[in-house]
Amino acid sequence: MASSASQVENRPFAGKIDQIRSQYREFWDHETAAADVEAYQNKSETHVYPGHPKWIKAKTPFTEWDGIILGESDNALLVGNHASFDTAQYPGAPEKAGMSMVHILGIPKAGIYNAVSLNGENVSIIDEMIALFKRCWPDPTFRYAVLGHQEARIEAQNEVEPNPEAYDNAMFHQIELEIMIDDLTVDDFTFGFHLYPDHSVGHLHMHILATPDAYRQYSTDAHDLKTKDALEVRDFIQSLSSI
């Protein structure tokens, strides 16, 4: 049973159990799935992955993460989303923006592939990542580190695709976030996964999103349909291990 530290009331992406079951089966129907999951977990240097689209690879941007760490527990890290939260900076491709003005990621330190690969032995990482976020968020130092990361991503996107008007709009919206951020509580956040084959990065990562409308108004909703509630994924995996 999950502890109160990982309980979540705000679950806008729940109600997709049939899709979760279908994507789980789609992954495990691959004959090399078990061997590939084990090789990634063990950081095998000799294993040959089959190279299917969206399939497991030896390295991902989150494998042995060496970037900025916003929060840390024994087995998990909190890191920033790579994209600017503002669709204005992605003209013609708004889906590349973040899903919320506050969009961070929980990742395991261990080599765990997408959430479809979880089992009864490691599914507890979901609860640990949620509990880590709930412990960190009330700390102003953590919140301001998140703000700093968001601003850095606006700057980075403007370097990749210079657009002074879009940059100014995004920075104005950043100021809005700075004013509002202390009003957000942990109950304003939800937690979700993009399951294989809907994911962008193979290493397990949980999306942590501020969901009030004011915090999503400048961000993309293009990924909402494919986002699966983290606790619904956890409960599905746990149900399999109890059979």
N, C-alpha and C positions, 0 to 999 in steps of 0.2 A: 504494500500500500504506500502511496506517495505521502510524503510529509507535508505539513501545512505550508512549508517554505516553497513548495513547488506547485501549490494549488493556484488555479487561474480562473477568474470569473469572466473575464473579457475574452470571448472566443468567437469572433466574427467569421472565422474560416472553418468552423466545425460543421458537421453534417455531411461529410464526404467519405464515409466509410467504404462505400462500394468502389470509389475510385482508388482509395488506399489499397484495398484488397487486390484490385485489378493490376495496379502498378507493381505491387509486391510480387504477384505471380509472374508478371511479365519479366521482371528481373531474374527471378529464380528459375525460370524456364530455360535460361541459357545454361548449357551443359558445363561451362567452365566457371560458373558463378561462385561456387563454394571455394574452389582453388584460388580464384582471383582475389576474393575477399580476404582469404587467409594470407596470401602473398603480400597484399597491401598492408595488412595489419602487422605482419612480421618484417616489413621493409625489405623484402627480398630484392637482392641486386641481380639475380639470375632468372627470375620468373619472366616468362614471355606472355604478355597480355594479348588477347586476340584482336584488339583494335576496332571493336564495334563502335559505332557512333555513340557518344556520351558514356562510353564504358570506362572501367577502371584503368587508370594509368599509374605508373610508378610515382610520379610527382605531380602535385597541384600547387597553386599559390598558397594553400593553407597547410600543406604538408611540412611539418617541422617549422612552424611559423616563426619568422625572425623580424617581423614588423612591430609596430607600436601595439602594446598591450594595454587595454583600458581596465581590465579586471582579470583576476586569476584565482582559481581554486586548485585543489589537488590534481584534478584531471581535465580541467576546462579553462578556456580563455574567452574573454570578451574582446572583440576587435571591431574596428570601424568598417562600414560598408565602403566599397571602393568608389562609388559613384556620388556625384552631387545629388542632393535631394530634389533639385529644381528642374522640372521639365523644360524650362526656358533655355537651359543650356544645351539642350539636345533637339534642336529644330529638325523636324523630319523623322526623328527617332525617339519620341518621348519615353518609350519603354526602357531606354537605357538609364533613366534616372532612378533614384531610390524610390522606395514605396512610402516613405514618410519623412517629415522633417527630422525625426529621430529614428534612424534605421541603423542598428548595429547588429553584430553577428556573434553567436556563441559557437565555438568550435572545440572539439576534443583535442587534447594533446596527443592521444594515441592515433594510430593509423586506422581510422574508421571511415569507410566509404559512405555514400548516401544512406539516408535513413532506412531505405528498403533492406539494407544489409544487417540491420540491428537484430539482436537475438536476446533471449532471456538473461544472458550473462552481462551484456553491455548496455541494454536499453536504459539503465539507470542514469546514463550520461545526460539524458533529456532533463530529468529532475535536477541533476546537479547544475546544468547550465541555467535553468530557470531560477533556481535558488541563488546562484551566484549573482545574477542580474538583480534580483529582489534585494539582496544584501548590499549591492553597490549603489543602486540608484538613489537612495536617500542621502548619500554623501555628496555635498556640494562639489567637492574636488572631482569626483567622478563625472558629475553632470557638466562641469565646465571643461573637462577633458573631452567629453563628447562634443560640446560646442566647438572646441578648437579643431577637432577632427573634421567636423562638418564644414567649417570655414576653409580648412586646408583643401578639401575636395572641390570646393567651388573654385579656389585658386588653380588647382591642378587641371580641372576641366577647361578653364579659360586659357591655360597654356597649350593644351592639346588642340582646342578649337577656339581661337580668339574671337570673341564677340562682345564688344564693350557694353552693348545694350542688355544682352542676356546676363552678363556678369553683374551689372549694376542692379538688375532686378533681383538676381539671386542673393546678392549681398543685402539688399533691402529686406528681403524675406528672412535672411539670417538674423537680422536685427530683431524682427518680429519674434523669432524663436528665442533669442536671448531674453527678451522681455517675459515670455510665457513659460520658459522651461521649468522654473521653480514651482509652477502650479501643477505640473504633472506628477501623479503618484504612480506607484507600480501597477495599480489597478487600471490605469489608462493604457497599458501595454498588452499586446498579445504576442504569441510565439508560434512560428510556423515553419514548415519545410516545403521545399520544391523537390518532390520525389522523382527518381529516375522514371522516364527519360526527360523530365521537365527541368532538370537542374542546369546550372551554368558551370559550377565547379564540383568535381567529384567528391572531394573530401567533405565529410559531414559538416554542415553548417546550418544553424538555426537562425532564422530571421526574427529579430526583436523589433517590434514596431509600435510607435505611439499611434493610436487609432482614432482619437477624436478628429472630427472633420477639419478643425482649424489646422491640425498638424499634417493632414494629408492633402490639403487643397492645392499645393504646388508640386505634388509628386505624382508618380504614375500609379494607375490602378490596373495596368495591363496584365499584371501577374496575379491578380486576386483569385481568379478562377482556378489557377493551378496550385495555389498555396493551400497546404493541408495543415490543419490544427495540430500542434505538437503533441498535445495530450491525447488526441484521438489516435495519432500514430503510435504513441507509447502504449496506449491501452490495447490496440490491435496486436502489437508485437507481444505484449504480455499474455494476451489470450491464446496465442499460438504456443507459447512455452508451457501453458497449463494444460494443454490437450494430452 
